[in-house]
Amino acid sequence: MTQVPDVLRKIVDYKQGELEEAMRAVPLNEIMDRLADLEDTPRGFQNAILNSLGSGWTPIIAEVKKGSPSKGLIRADFDPLQIAITYQDNGATCLSVLTDEHFFMGHLSYLALIREQVSLPLLRKDFIFDPYQIYQARVAGADAILLIAAMLDVPQLRDFHCLAKELSMDVLLEVHDERELEMALQTDCSMIGINNRDLRTFKVDIATSERLAAQIPAGRIIVAESGINTRAEIVRLTEQGLHAFLIGESMMREPDIGAKLSELLG
């Protein structure tokens, strides 16, 4: 992890302790027992995006997000279930659910809470660095997981992607720069997310999506993440080869979340 940005290093150091606590509370063998008892099947996160693209609909992965390390509290009247229902009612293709508690004010329980009443596929958005978290995500109700290239190496990316697929979950593999994109392209992961936020400075520039998308071979779904606020930006990025858009903050800050989503969908 020598090239990991300081902010990610700090997060992983903290979450290592959190993981050890979780494994003491619910050991892996108990997670595996729960996994064996699951009756539902994942809903097909990637297929939902492909279906939206095929029907000419803009695939927006709408994010259920209360706060962040860089912005603090984003939405005070935060009701994860009501927000998810609003997203579904107003045309989101998939949902991204923050499950990190300490840094993003999320919770793992949000996945099951939302899954019970919302039919859209769910992404567990968290800092995944151990196979336990992948099994945990499946049991909690995730249809897909986020992997962050900046905090993993290529063998881990391959192994974690393989494990997710064994559990019938999809993977969104997130990159921030050329080095990380090179790592991502050494895997079979078919969804690549480009995070427009520089993890070292927190500066956001959607030109990052344009620059990196141009270097991704055909056949992969490219998702723009962070800093997307307007329909015009979505149109601009679509013209540059981006396929889907993970958007949270610009909707979370609006009094009328549904109206903002409708505006972004055009």
Buried (B, 14 or more C-beta within 10 A) or exposed (E): EEEBBEBBBEBBEBBEEEBEEBBEEBEEEEBEEBEEEEEEEBBBBBEBBBEBBEEEBBBBBBBBBBBBBBEEEBBEEBEBBEBBBBBBEBBBBBBBBBBBEEBBBBBBEBBEBBBEEBEBBBBBBBBBBBBBBBBBBBBBBBBBBBBBBBBBEBEBBBBBBEBBEEBEBBBBBBBBBEEBBEBBBEBEBBBBBBBBBBBEEEEBEBEBBBBBBEEBEEEBBBBBBBBBBEBEBBEBBBEBEBBBBBBBBBBBEBEEBBEBBBBBBE
